[in-house]
Amino acid sequence: MIDVSLSHEKTNFLGFTERDWIQLLDERGYKKFHAGQIMKWIHHRFISDFSEMSDIGMNLRDHLSIIGNLKEPLVKEEFVSTDGTRKWLIESFSGKLFELVYIPEKSRGTLCVSSQVGCALKCDFCSTGKLGFSNNLTAAEIVGQIRVAMRRLAEIFPNNKRRGVSNIVFMGMGEPLLNLPNVLPALEVIRSDLGYGISKRRVTVSTSGIVPAIGVLADKADVSLAISLHAPNDRLRDRLMPLNRKYPISLLLDACRAYSEKFPQKKEIFVEYTLLEGVNDGYEHAKELASILKDLRCKINLIPFNPFAGSTFKQPSLRRVREFQSALVANGYSVTVRATRGNDIAAACGQLAGRLVDQTNRNPKYREIDLKNIQV
């Protein structure tokens, strides 16, 4: 919990969990049952000022106004794709810019949230990795993205409940498992009935492979796990994803097996695999991928590469993608090909970069981060 007693700055309460509220109220002499009331006002009714909480005593409302706020990160721009995908360029509390994406489908609406400004992992095929890392987003900034999206969608589609948020994926900017102190409380708020009530089956956290943190996530949060694999062997993955030199494929898959077995029904792991023409999209790659995943309970998502400025990679042909998929299906895997959404507004997988051509998001301290020193 954030210690509000020693801080001269107001605490942003958007990221507070029910446990945080109960502790705060108890320490300050207020009734614990107010925790549920307060959270409903914040996350169900989207209030922006504590004075709006009409069923809470004035003394408590005034006290909360003195020590805290409900400030959201600021939306700077909104972009709408021809396919209905929406992207918001958002200013964090630090003044840096990051992106949030909403993907509408017939049966669901998926919100792709960011956990960091930029990313330190420098994956070769991802535009966010080209930015470098600036800073972690706070729990309030993560939860604030959901409030921003839900309120905006309610304005755009006031009579269409299907245009709401049914699924949340941590697949936006950044590596979520390098920001667990903020991601974990945000997940708690997202899943709580006092928060946004999103089912554990509909919340997915994606990682490039921070192996020790996968175990922490298993202990602390009951959500779906996706791994960004993108190569079937260490030689190729070392080239595409420098993190693999610290946590090679064997360690990553061991962590995934342990994650799956942690839960009574053995969760399926989502394996994300970006197809790069002439690099990792051959029949031999598909066979090797099928072999290394043979004892992992998983579903495979194939992602045809989404081009971005400055990249030398190319998207393989549809025939090549289907051949790769067929090779995996023949080995008994459930395989989907992710449709490219929001490409015209640079909102597709791997394209999020804050629209910062001059890379002003980049923090020089982390520009050449040493992967050997990554700590969880």
N, C-alpha and C positions, 0 to 999 in steps of 0.2 A: 504493500500500500504506500502511496505517496504521503510523506510527512508534511502536512499543511501547517503545522504549528511553528516550524522554524523558517518558513519561506516568507520573504517579503513580497513575493509576487503571488498573484491570485492563482489558485489551482484550477485547471480546466477539468471539470467533472464529467465530461463526455465519456472518458475512458474508465470511469469507476464501475467496478463490479458490485453485485449485491453484498458480497463480503466486505468490500471496501466501505460501502455505505453503512453497514451495520457497525463496523468498528469505529468509524468516524462519529456516528450518532451516539454510540455508547460512551466513547471517551469524552464527549462534550455534554453529556447529561440529558440527551434526548431519547425518546422511545425508539426502539429498534424497528418497530413495525413501519415507521415512516420510510424505511429504505425502499420497500416495494412501491409505495405511493410516489416517491420522488422519481424512481426509475421509469415508471409508467408515464409521468409527465414529460420526462426528457425524451424517451425513445418511442412512445406511442403517440404522443401529441406534439412532439417536436417544439416544445417551448424554447424560447431564447432568453428568458428572464425568470428568475425565481419568484418574482412577484405574481406571476401567472398561476402559481399553484394554489388554487382557491380552497382546497381542503387541508392545507398545511397551515399551522399556526404562524402568525406574523413574526414572532420572535425567531423561529427557526428559519423562515424565509429571509429575514433581514440578516441573520447570521451567515447563511450560505452566500448571500450577495456580497458580504464583506470579505469572506475568505476565498470565494471562487467565482467562476464564470462558466458559461456554456458556449464559448466561442468556437465557431467552425472555421476550417481552412477556407480561404476565399476562392471562388470560381472566377477565373480571369477570362476564359473563352469557352464556348461550346461549339463542337463540330458535329455535323450530322451526315452520315454516309447515305449513299443511295440505297443501301440495303437495310437502313433503319438503325444501324449501329450508331451509338452516341459516344463521343469522347469529350471529357472535360479537362481543361488545363487548369490546374489548381495551385494556388500559392500556399505553401506551408507556413507555419508560424515563424520559421527562420527566414522567410522571404524567398526561399528557393521554390522552384516549380516542379511539379510532378503531374502524372496523368491518371485518370480514372476512366474506365470503359464500361459501357452497358451494351449487352448483346441480346436483342429480342429474338425469340423463337416462338413457334406456334404454341408450345406447351409450357414454356418457361421463359424467365428473364434472368440472365446471368450478369452479375456485377463483378468485374475484374478489378480488384483493389490493389493499390501499391502499399508496400511496407517500408520502402526506403526512397530517398531522393538519389537517383542514379544507382549504380551497382559496382561493387568492388571486384567481381569475379571475372570480368573481361572475356566472356565467351565470344568466340570469333564471329559467330553468325548473328549476334544480337546487338541491335543499335543502342539499347540501354547500357550494355557493357562498355560501349565506346565512350560513354559520358564520363566514366569514372564514378567514384562514390563521393557523395556530399555529406549526408547525415541520415540517421534513422528517423522514421516518423514516430511520433508518440502514439500511445493508445488512443488519445483523444483525436488525433489527426486521422487515424485509421477508422475509428467509429464515425468520425465526422464525415468521411466519404460516403458512408451508407446513408446518413441523414440527408446529405446534399442530394444524392441520387434519388432517394425515395420521395423527397419533397418535390423535386423538379419533375419527376415522372408523373406524380399526382397532378401537377399543374398542366402537363401536356396531355395526359390521358385521364381526365377526371372521372369518366364513366366506364373505363376499361380496366378492370381488375387484372386482366392477363398481362398488362403492361407494367406490372410491378416487379419487384425483385424476389425471385424464388430460390435462386442459387447464388452463392458467393464463392469466388475462387481467388486465392492469393497468388495471382499470376501476373500482376502488374509490375511496376518498376521495383527492382530490388530483390534481395534474397531473404525471404521471411524468416528462415531459421538462424540468420545472423542478427535478428532483432526480436528474439523471443520474449524479453522482458516487457515489450510493448504488444507483440502479437498475441501472447497468451491471454492477457486480460481482455483484449479486443475480441478474441474468439469466445470468451466467456459471455460477454455482453451480446454478441451476435446470436449465440445459441440460447440464451436465457429467455424464458417466456416474459420476463420483465423487460427484456431488451427487444430483440428483433425476432425471436422465436424461429430461427432458421434451423431446420432439422440437421442433425449431424451428418446424414447422408447427402446433404446438399451444400455442405461446406467443405472445400478442398484447399489444402495447403500444398503448394508446389515447392520443391527444393532442387537445387543443382547437385546436392549430395553432401550436405554438412552432416557427416555420419553421426558424431556424438549427439547432435541436436535432435536427430530423428528419435532416439531413445527418450530424450526429455519430452518431446512432443507426445510420444505414446503414453508417458506417465501423466501428463498434465491435461491433455485434450483428446476427446473422442471425435475425431474428424477424419475425412478421407485424405489420403496422402498420394501426391503425384510426384514422380521423379523425372527430372529432365535428363534423359540418358544420351540420346543422339548419336551413339556409336556403340558397336558390339564388341570392341576390344580396347585395351588400354592404350595401345600405340596411337590409334586414331583419336580416341577421346582426349588423350594428353594434348594433342594438337588443337582440337576444337574447344576444349574446356580445361584451362590450366589447373582448376581445382582438382582434377583427377590425379594429379601428381601427388597430392596429399591424401586423397581418399579414393583409391582405385576402385574399379568396378566390383571386384570381389567383396570388398568391405561394404560398399554401398548396397549390394544385393543382400548381403547377410543382415544388414540393418533393416532392410525392407521386409525380409522374412520374419525377423523378430517383431517388427511393428505389426505385421499381419496377424501373427500368432498371439499378440498381446490381448486381442479382443475375442470374446466367446465365439463369434461367428466367422472369425478369421477374415478380416477386411481384405478386399481386393485392392491391390496397388495399381494406380494408373501410371503407365509408362509412356512418357512423352518422347517422341522421336521425330526430329525435324529432318526432312529429306532434302539433301543438298545434291544437286546434279553432279554426277561423276565423282562424288566424294564418299558418300555413305549409303547410296541408293541401289547398289547392285544386288543381284541374286545371292551372291556369296555373303553379303552383309546380312541379308534377311535370314539365311540359313544359320549364320553365326549368332544372330540375335535370338532366334528360336531356341538355340542350344543353351545359351547362358540363362535364359528365363525359364527353363523347363520345369523347375521345381518351385517357382514363385506364383502364387495366386494373383493373377494380374489381368488387366485389360490394356491393350496397346492403342495409343492415339498417334496416328501418323499425321505430321504437319508439313505439307509442302512449303518450302522456304518462302518467306515473304520478303521481297527485295527492299532495300533501303539505300539511300545515297551513300556512296563510298564503299559499298560492299562488293566483293568480287564473286560471291556465290550466286548461283542461279537456281531457279525452281525447275525440278525435273518435269518431264512431260506427264500428262495424265496416264498414258499407257504405262510408263515406268512406275508410277505410283501404284497403279492397280496390280502390276506384276509383283511388286514388293508386298502389297497387302495379301495377294493370293498365296504367296509362298509362306506367309505366317499363318494364314487360315488353314492351309493344308497341314500344318503342324499342330492344329487344334486350338489356336488362339482366337480370342474375340478381338477383332481389329476394326477400328473406325478411322476414316480419313476426315480430319477436321476441315470443314469448309472455311475458306478464307473470308473473313468478315471485316468490314471497315478498312479495306486496303486503300481506298481513295482518300481517307483522312488519317492515314498512318496509325491506325488503331489495331492492326492485326498482330498476331503473335510475333514477338521479337522486334516490333517497330517502335515501341514506346520510348521516346527520348526527350520528352518535355518541349519539343519544338525549339530547342536551343541550339542553333547552328554554331554559335560561338562557344558552346559548352560552358556557360557561366555557372552552371550548377556544380561544376567540378570543384572539389576541395583538394588543393595541392597536397595536403598531408596524406591523402589516400590515392594519389594519382598512380603511384607505383607500389601498391600494397603488396607486402610479402605474404604469399599464401601460407608459408610455413608457420606464420605467427597468428593465424586465425584462431580466435578463442570463442567458445560457446558460452 
